[in-house]
């Protein structure tokens, strides 16, 4: 076989290999796009199911409660905004550099995701504890909650609205839970002498409460990645 023919064969083989590699990545990218999780298509789905303790179940006549992805989307919105603000201070020219930081054996974006879920569950647990202990908000406190919800609603960006579909009523309901939770926690601190550390997610008091609840997180949570849902970076 002549040297010229050998070079032609090598060239053809190389082109075939290159074409195959390109085709593979095109197919992979297309499949990734097709299979990517779109948050606003699942907002009414249940992301967390919380089974309440028997004493609360008997008082409130419920056995469990469902947290929708829409409710959780509020926490995603707040978390992404907070982390992105820190990212802008860390490196305003490259926000990804902070989101992708590896600290304490985890990435910032992974820690933000875990914290989002933890805070949402915590607020719901304290909410049911508060309701079972006959806590409520006064009319003035409810008015403040409405003002907060209205302020948040009027300042949502187009991307936040599209991603979460949160209405003023949705925001009020979430802020109501948070408001009642805050009021109940303040009571525990002032009247029961519990410290903020004990009441925090990693605190001894909250941990003992958490053990009384059965928490089931839907597998779709595994497909969600924070950092570009309600913000651009």
HELIX and SHEET records of a PDB file:
HELIX    1   1 UNK A    3  UNK A   35  1                                  33    
HELIX    2   2 UNK A   39  UNK A   41  5                                   3    
HELIX    3   3 UNK A   54  UNK A   60  1                                   7    
HELIX    4   4 UNK A   69  UNK A   90  1                                  22    
HELIX    5   5 UNK A   96  UNK A   99  1                                   4    
HELIX    6   6 UNK A  108  UNK A  132  1                                  25    
HELIX    7   7 UNK A  139  UNK A  154  1                                  16    
HELIX    8   8 UNK A  158  UNK A  164  1                                   7    
HELIX    9   9 UNK A  168  UNK A  191  1                                  24    
HELIX   10  10 UNK A  196  UNK A  199  1                                   4    
HELIX   11  11 UNK A  204  UNK A  210  1                                   7    
HELIX   12  12 UNK A  219  UNK A  223  5                                   5    
SHEET    1   A 3 UNK A  64  UNK A  68  0                                        
SHEET    2   A 3 UNK A  46  UNK A  51 -1                                        
SHEET    3   A 3 UNK A 214  UNK A 217 -1                                        
SHEET    1   B 2 UNK A 102  UNK A 103  0                                        
SHEET    2   B 2 UNK A 106  UNK A 107 -1                                        
END                                                                             
